[in-house]
């Protein structure tokens, strides 16, 4: 998960998209490129054209990881 955290810090657009996904209880639609990248990382699963976290562990970890979209200072 450390590798995923680093990737999200290096690519803030992915962090923002993941934040949108984990902050809602229902699957959400994303821009296709972001969907592809997050899916390739294993962070989301696709339900038709909508996405949700691939597992509850990721939802909890990144929900509690304050500011993944804002923090680039580690």
C-alpha positions in Angstrom: 0.0 0.0 0.0 3.0 2.2 0.4 3.7 2.0 -3.3 0.1 3.0 -4.0 0.3 5.9 -1.7 3.5 7.2 -3.4 1.8 6.8 -6.8 -1.2 8.8 -5.7 1.1 11.6 -4.3 2.9 11.7 -7.6 -0.3 11.8 -9.7 -2.7 14.1 -7.9 -5.4 13.7 -10.5 -5.6 10.0 -9.5 -5.7 10.9 -5.8 -8.6 13.3 -6.5 -10.5 10.6 -8.5 -9.9 8.0 -5.8 -11.1 10.5 -3.1 -14.3 10.9 -5.1 -14.8 7.1 -5.2 -14.1 6.4 -1.6 -16.2 9.3 -0.3 -19.5 8.0 -1.7 -21.2 4.8 -0.7 -22.5 4.3 -4.3 -20.4 3.5 -7.4 -19.5 6.7 -9.3 -18.6 7.5 -12.8 -15.1 8.8 -13.6 -13.3 10.0 -16.7 -12.2 7.0 -18.8 -8.5 7.6 -18.5 -8.6 7.9 -14.7 -10.9 4.8 -14.5 -8.3 2.8 -16.5 -5.4 4.0 -14.4 -7.1 3.3 -11.0 -8.3 0.0 -12.3 -4.8 -1.0 -13.5 -3.5 -0.2 -10.0 -6.1 -2.5 -8.5 -7.7 0.4 -6.5 -11.1 0.2 -8.1 -13.5 -2.3 -9.5 -15.9 -1.5 -12.3 -19.6 -2.0 -12.2 -20.7 -1.2 -15.8 -19.4 2.3 -16.4 -19.2 3.1 -12.7 -16.4 2.4 -10.2 -16.2 1.6 -6.5 -13.2 0.7 -4.3 -11.9 -2.8 -5.1 -12.0 -3.7 -1.4 -13.1 -2.2 1.9 -9.5 -2.1 3.1 -8.6 0.4 0.4 -11.6 2.5 1.3 -10.6 2.6 5.0 -6.9 3.1 4.4 -7.3 5.9 2.0 -10.2 7.5 3.8 -8.0 7.7 6.9 -5.0 8.9 4.9 -5.8 12.6 5.2 -5.4 14.7 2.2 -4.2 12.2 -0.4 -5.3 14.7 -3.0 -3.8 17.7 -1.3 -0.6 16.5 0.4 2.5 16.3 -1.8 5.0 16.9 1.0 6.1 13.5 2.2 
